Amino acid sequence: MIAYKIIHHTPGRIRLEVPSIKQLSVAALKRLSAISIPNGIKDIRANPITGSVVITYDPVDIDIIKYINDYGVI
């Protein structure tokens, strides 16, 4: 499981601190973007400079907190 910390959460949007993505190359981020995204997730934006990930999602379709706790960071 990847270590993370929830920085901010409102229904439909969550920001996570994910230290392991800091300083990743663009190529490495592109490889991660090829991972299958579950239904309900609208967008995932990673920032390797700050080590944060912002996920926008449909709160009707997915319980994002449960998903992250069950499977780790998307």
Secondary structure, DSSP 4 states (H G I P E B T S, - for coil): ----EEEEEETTEEEEE-GGGTT--HHHHHHHHTS---TTEEEEEEETTTTEEEEEE-TTT--HHHHHHHH---
